[in-house]
Amino acid sequence: MICVIGGAGYIGSHCVKRLLERDHKVVTLDNLEAGHRAAIVGGEFVQGDYTDRQTLDTLFTSYPIECVMHFAAYASVAESMTDPAKFYRLNVVGGYTLLEAMRAHRIPYLIFSSSAATYGEPRQIPIPEDHPQQPTNAYGETKRAFEQMLRWYDVAFGLRSVSLRYFNAAGADPEGQLGEDHHPETHLIPLVLLTALGKRPVLKIFGTDYDTPDGTAIRDYIHVTDLADAHILAAESLKGGAPTTAYNLGNGLGYSVREVVRTAEEVVGHPIPQEEAPRRAGDPARLVASADRAKRELGWQPQYADLRTIIETAWRWHSTHPDGYGDRL
Ligand SMILES: NC(=O)c1ccc[n+]([C@@H]2O[C@H](COP(=O)([O-])OP(=O)(O)OC[C@H]3O[C@@H](n4cnc5c(N)ncnc54)[C@H](O)[C@@H]3O)[C@@H](O)[C@H]2O)c1
């Protein structure tokens, strides 16, 4: 059985759905602080906080869990710069509580949601896994700290793990059942589509003077269902004896902010109000992954890599769920 912590959130909920489709038994642990009950499409559900050891002890004695997929973290880069304590408390101290409980209950495998933010300012593009990890914000630093804990928990205790460093998760369940509903929303594609729906007045384009072909920042967008598939492959690889490691998950293709907006306008069929704004501090010009290792070693093959497909699936969700899951109005 697989325990999905944070399975009511955006990426975790897509992963739960995919696991169930592949006949895995799943228990989701989520405190619903940021997630949505309606996003859990099946399996068992326990509402609780993973930073609470007793909750974990009860969960781990109640279900025959072999692998934990850990999605539950604070993830706002901007907030991590004004309140790093909050990020260390959940992402690192909470992570420690989780690892200690896994150790006590002899749960052998963990898949961790890490981030491209662990790399900091890129020195080469596309970014390979052995690129130096020098985060430029506290969020990325907490993700890196937990990755390092994982390394030593394997060396000393034999708890094996895969850290998956996502670039920009995007898109929605191709069947239209699940989508992205963050409060506040900070990700580009939902912001563009919520503006297209008239839910937001205007899309701000931060930085139009980068050293890129159209002057706007370039990011690597990877479909959330493709991320889910990588989790399943990573869990299978650990079960097959693979060592603790980390993989980048991205497209290897970068798209500029203007390309995203233009493609979204084609998908929605009308212009989207937009306004140019100065660059935000700490935003690099380009962040693009090399995901060759995940493809080679895990056999991962993204199926929804095309930007238009990513935006079409996201639009199907937003246009049919203009208020998201409708539980935070
Ligand atoms: N979205 C992205 O583009 C992206 C990119 C890189 C890395 N990540 C990482 O992926 C993970 C998932 O991202 P997401 O966008 O799905 O986030 P999300 O906020 O939608 O999901 C996180 C889930 O964890 C739950 N949670 C939070 N604290 C909890 C606690 N103490 N106990 C139990 N549950 C708790 C929330 O209720 C929510 O359902 C995060 O760790 C994030 O750092 C995301």
The ligand as an SDF file (V2000), in Angstrom:
LIG
                    3D

 44 48  0  0  0  0  0  0  0  0999 V2000
    3.4420   23.0500   -8.0770 N   0  0  0  0  0  0  0  0  0  0  0  0
    4.6740   23.0870   -8.5740 C   0  0  0  0  0  0  0  0  0  0  0  0
    4.9230   23.5750   -9.6800 O   0  0  0  0  0  0  0  0  0  0  0  0
    5.8320   22.5020   -7.7810 C   0  0  0  0  0  0  0  0  0  0  0  0
    7.1240   22.6280   -8.2950 C   0  0  0  0  0  0  0  0  0  0  0  0
    8.1860   22.0710   -7.5800 C   0  0  0  0  0  0  0  0  0  0  0  0
    7.9300   21.3910   -6.3880 C   0  0  0  0  0  0  0  0  0  0  0  0
    6.6680   21.3130   -5.9090 N   0  0  0  0  0  0  0  0  0  0  0  0
    6.4240   20.5940   -4.6410 C   0  0  0  0  0  0  0  0  0  0  0  0
    5.4200   19.6310   -4.8650 O   0  0  0  0  0  0  0  0  0  0  0  0
    4.6340   19.4500   -3.6940 C   0  0  0  0  0  0  0  0  0  0  0  0
    3.1700   19.5240   -4.0360 C   0  0  0  0  0  0  0  0  0  0  0  0
    2.8850   20.7760   -4.6540 O   0  0  0  0  0  0  0  0  0  0  0  0
    1.3680   21.2040   -4.9390 P   0  0  0  0  0  0  0  0  0  0  0  0
    1.4110   22.3120   -5.9070 O   0  0  0  0  0  0  0  0  0  0  0  0
    0.5580   19.9880   -5.2150 O   0  0  0  0  0  0  0  0  0  0  0  0
    0.9810   21.7780   -3.4850 O   0  0  0  0  0  0  0  0  0  0  0  0
   -0.4500   21.8450   -2.7680 P   0  0  0  0  0  0  0  0  0  0  0  0
   -0.3610   22.9530   -1.7670 O   0  0  0  0  0  0  0  0  0  0  0  0
   -1.5350   21.8650   -3.7850 O   0  0  0  0  0  0  0  0  0  0  0  0
   -0.5180   20.4500   -1.9800 O   0  0  0  0  0  0  0  0  0  0  0  0
    0.0680   20.2420   -0.7320 C   0  0  0  0  0  0  0  0  0  0  0  0
   -0.9020   19.4070    0.0960 C   0  0  0  0  0  0  0  0  0  0  0  0
   -0.2960   19.1320    1.3680 O   0  0  0  0  0  0  0  0  0  0  0  0
   -1.2650   19.3180    2.3750 C   0  0  0  0  0  0  0  0  0  0  0  0
   -0.5690   19.6320    3.6420 N   0  0  0  0  0  0  0  0  0  0  0  0
    0.1290   20.7660    3.9330 C   0  0  0  0  0  0  0  0  0  0  0  0
    0.5980   20.6920    5.1970 N   0  0  0  0  0  0  0  0  0  0  0  0
    0.2040   19.4950    5.6940 C   0  0  0  0  0  0  0  0  0  0  0  0
    0.3840   18.8520    6.9490 C   0  0  0  0  0  0  0  0  0  0  0  0
    1.0600   19.4430    7.9540 N   0  0  0  0  0  0  0  0  0  0  0  0
   -0.1630   17.6320    7.1150 N   0  0  0  0  0  0  0  0  0  0  0  0
   -0.8710   17.0290    6.1350 C   0  0  0  0  0  0  0  0  0  0  0  0
   -1.0770   17.6040    4.9270 N   0  0  0  0  0  0  0  0  0  0  0  0
   -0.5490   18.8210    4.7210 C   0  0  0  0  0  0  0  0  0  0  0  0
   -2.1320   20.4580    1.8880 C   0  0  0  0  0  0  0  0  0  0  0  0
   -3.4070   20.4880    2.5020 O   0  0  0  0  0  0  0  0  0  0  0  0
   -2.2180   20.1330    0.3940 C   0  0  0  0  0  0  0  0  0  0  0  0
   -3.3060   19.2630    0.1080 O   0  0  0  0  0  0  0  0  0  0  0  0
    5.1390   20.4860   -2.6820 C   0  0  0  0  0  0  0  0  0  0  0  0
    6.0180   19.8200   -1.8020 O   0  0  0  0  0  0  0  0  0  0  0  0
    5.8870   21.4860   -3.5370 C   0  0  0  0  0  0  0  0  0  0  0  0
    6.9420   22.0820   -2.8140 O   0  0  0  0  0  0  0  0  0  0  0  0
    5.6040   21.8520   -6.5770 C   0  0  0  0  0  0  0  0  0  0  0  0
  1  2  1  0
  2  3  2  0
  2  4  1  0
  4  5  1  0
  4 44  2  0
  5  6  2  0
  6  7  1  0
  7  8  2  0
  8  9  1  0
  8 44  1  0
  9 10  1  0
  9 42  1  0
 10 11  1  0
 11 12  1  0
 11 40  1  0
 12 13  1  0
 13 14  1  0
 14 15  2  0
 14 16  1  0
 14 17  1  0
 17 18  1  0
 18 19  2  0
 18 20  1  0
 18 21  1  0
 21 22  1  0
 22 23  1  0
 23 24  1  0
 23 38  1  0
 24 25  1  0
 25 26  1  0
 25 36  1  0
 26 27  1  0
 26 35  1  0
 27 28  2  0
 28 29  1  0
 29 30  1  0
 29 35  2  0
 30 31  1  0
 30 32  2  0
 32 33  1  0
 33 34  2  0
 34 35  1  0
 36 37  1  0
 36 38  1  0
 38 39  1  0
 40 41  1  0
 40 42  1  0
 42 43  1  0
M  CHG  2   8   1  16  -1
M  END
$$$$
